Amino acid sequence: MKMNINRSALLIGLFFLTTLVFSQEADDIIGKYRLPNGLDVEIFKTEEEYSGKIIALNGYEDGETKDVKNPDKSKRNEPLIGMIIFKGLKFDTEDKVWSDGNLYGPEKGIYVDLKITEVKDNEIKVVASKYFFHKSLIWKKIKEV
């Protein structure tokens, strides 16, 4: 009898945990985040896609304020503040992830595929990939004052 109660409690707990993990809604990623490279990015929605723009540099790349590593030489004098660094991100209602995004990394001047796989109260898990390579990163949510 005790074994059945423990098993039932475990199953109920797993059900609630699964519900919490998969209850992500499309607009849950909207907000401001600090990236591991020090940039602050604001994620916003335009129609059914999500984009992100740089809103603060926080000493990024020793105080660099221009897009000096852009592969398009005509854009290397453009300011980083206000730059859209990703776009095209779409929410998949079945898998509960955001995918099909295209992220520009100004520190290397490259474009990578972008996917957001998990949203928590204070962070999001981001996967950037190019060809066979991928890297998971955590973007920390910036608390509004």
N, C-alpha and C positions, 0 to 999 in steps of 0.2 A: 504494500500500500504506500509506504514512504517513497519507494522508487518511482511510482506513478506520479506522485505529487511533485517530486523534484523534476521529473521529465516534463510534466505539464508546465511548471514554472519556467523551465528552460525554453520551451517552445514559445510561450507567451512573450518572454523577454526577447527572443530572436525576432518574433513578429514585429514588436514595437521598434526594435533597432533597425530592422529592414525598412519599416515605414518611415523612420526619421531620415535614413540615408537616401531613400529614393523619393522623398517628398520635395525635392528641389523644383522650384518654379523658374520660369524663364527669366524674370526680372531680378532674381536673387543676386545676380552678379553686379548690378548697377551700384556704383559707389566709387570711392577713392581708395587707392592702394599704393603701398610702397613696394617697389620692386627690389630684388636683391642688389641691383647695381646702384641703388640710391634714388632713382627717378620716382616721382609720384605721378600716377596716372589716374585719370578719371574715366570710368567706363560708363557709356551712355548708349541709349537705344535710338536708332533711326529706322522707322517702319518696323520690320521684323528682324533686323540685324543689329549687332552690337559692335561698337567701336571704342577705341581708347585714345586719349590724347594726353600729352605730357603737361602737367600743371605746376611742377616744381622740380628743381635739379638737385638740391641738397648736396652740393659739392661734387656732383657727378664728374667723373674723369678729370680730376684736379681742376675743377672750375670751368671746364669747356662749356660754352653756351651755344655754339653753332654746330651744324651737322657736317663736320669736317671729313668724315669717312664715308660720306654718301658716294655710291658708285657713279652717280650722275654728277659730274664736276660742276654743272651749273647750279646745283642745289647745296653746295658745300658752305655757302655763306648764310643759309637760312637758319633762323633761330630754332632751338629745340623746344622752347616753351610754346605751347599751343599746337605742336606737331601731332598729327594723327599717326600713331605708331602701329595700330592694328585696326582692321575692319573686316567685315564679311562674316563675323562670328554668328552662327545660328544655333538655336536651341533645338535639340532632338527630343521630342516629347516621349518617345519610347525608351531611349537609353538614358535620358535625364542628364545629358552632357551638352556642352556648347562646342561646336566644331566648325570646320571649313573657314576658319579665320586665317588671315595673312598678317604676320607680325614683322615689323621692321626693327632690327637691333642697331641703333645708331652707334654703339660702341665698336661694332665691327663692320657696319655698313652692309649687312646682309638681311635677306628676307627668309623667314621660316614659316612653316605651317603652325597654326595655333589651335589648341584645344583646351577647354577648361573642364576638368573631370569631377571636381568636388568643391562644394561651397560650405564653409563653416561660418559661425558668427564673426570670427575675427580674421579669416584668411580664405584664400582660394588656391586650389592646386591647379597649376598650369603645366601643360606639356607642349614643348616646342620641338618641332622635328624638321629634318631636312634629309631627304633620301632615306637611308637606313638608320640614321642617327636620331636619337631623341633625348631630351633632357627634361626632367620634372623639376619644377620650381614652386616655391610657395610665395605668393604675394600677400602681404599683411594689410589688412583693412586699416585705414586711417580713421580714427575716432573723431567724429564731429564734436566740436566744443559748443 
